[in-house]
Amino acid sequence: MFDVCDDIQNRLQEFLEMTRDGYAIFDSNEYLIYCNPSFADLFSLDRKTKTPLHWEQILRTNFANRRGVRVDSGDIEQFIAYTSKVRRSRPYRLFEVDYFDGRWFLFSEQTNAKQELLMQIKEITSQKVIEESLQKNVSNLKAAALTDELTQVGNRRALVESVKSELSRCRRTGVSMTLLLFDLDFFKNVNDTYGHQAGDEVLQHVASLIKGAIRPYDILGRIGGEEFGVFLSNTNQKEAVMIANRTREAIAATEFEYQGQQIKLSVSVGVSTLGCDAEFEDLYQQADEALYESKHQGRNRVTAYKA
């Protein structure tokens, strides 16, 4: 009959031999003392070999055969130097690793008073797939929350957040910032005459024209209804008026066709230019007043705010 301690030891050995998790023990000089079948399989080791295996040798052999731990840098010596530095840097270490074959594993390393190291490896590929899917969904939901569904440009919230972020970042430079407000002229007539479907397509068309006329790094958003806003960083009033007029002319020069009928389009634009110490609300109020002046003066024109 087994002694209790012997019985437990044998049972533990039995579990180690059958588990899918990898287990290994390395001595203080990094030579492999023991590994179970799963660990041997994960590192392509022959458990019957009598030759002492060093941790660095295991890594080099696996890297040469494109097996085991994937080395992002492609420099195995650099990777070995890193592992030598962090192994035994604390009594217990837990980290995730991806393999050349695409699988993910959770590694743990634990040392004892003799500086022997117990390594455990558990596959977490399915958990990583779920995690990445959740992160992608969160990212998609966030993007959807900041995108105007109709025109696929930023919505009001996205524009406001982006402008506030840019203003905060540029306060160290003291450069000028400009907000352009575009409002479609007689848009109600389009909806009344051709229907709301035509109105939606006109808004999509205008959003595309504005996006094509401004600079790649300018920030475009649909504020609501037929109103669009464009934030121009590091741009003075003269440059901003030129960009606004170029955009206005591009819209006026394009006749929109809907069900065989030509719809003439134009926009009125308000321009506000302030320093980085301004708030979004200041820019918007001034641009809105300038936009009202463009409408009052006959539409299809650009007006810069004057204090």
Stockholm file with secondary structure:
# STOCKHOLM 1.0

chainA/1-307         MFDVCDDIQNRLQEFLEMTRDGYAIFDSNEYLIYCNPSFADLFSLDRKTKTPLHWEQILRTNFANRRGVRVDSGDIEQFIAYTSKVRRSRPYRLFEVDYFDGRWFLFSEQTNAKQELLMQIKEITSQKVIEESLQKNVSNLKAAALTDELTQVGNRRALVESVKSELSRCRRTGVSMTLLLFDLDFFKNVNDTYGHQAGDEVLQHVASLIKGAIRPYDILGRIGGEEFGVFLSNTNQKEAVMIANRTREAIAATEFEYQGQQIKLSVSVGVSTLGCDAEFEDLYQQADEALYESKHQGRNRVTAYKA
#=GR chainA/1-307 SS CCCHHHHHHHHHHHHHHHCSSEEEEECTTSBEEEECHHHHHHTTCCTTCCSCCBHHHHHHHHHHTTCSBCCTTSCHHHHHHHHHHHTTSSSEEEEEEEBTTSCEEEEEEEECTTCCEEEEEEECHHHHHHHHHHHHHHHHHHHHHTBCTTTCSBCHHHHHHHHHHHHHHHTTTCCEEEEEEEEETTHHHHHHHHCHHHHHHHHHHHHHHHHHHSCTTSEEEEEETTEEEEEETTCCHHHHHHHHHHHHHHHHTCCEEETTEEECCCEEEEEEEEETTCCHHHHHHHHHHHHHHHHHTTSSCEEECCC
#=GC SS_cons         CCCHHHHHHHHHHHHHHHCSSEEEEECTTSBEEEECHHHHHHTTCCTTCCSCCBHHHHHHHHHHTTCSBCCTTSCHHHHHHHHHHHTTSSSEEEEEEEBTTSCEEEEEEEECTTCCEEEEEEECHHHHHHHHHHHHHHHHHHHHHTBCTTTCSBCHHHHHHHHHHHHHHHTTTCCEEEEEEEEETTHHHHHHHHCHHHHHHHHHHHHHHHHHHSCTTSEEEEEETTEEEEEETTCCHHHHHHHHHHHHHHHHTCCEEETTEEECCCEEEEEEEEETTCCHHHHHHHHHHHHHHHHHTTSSCEEECCC
//
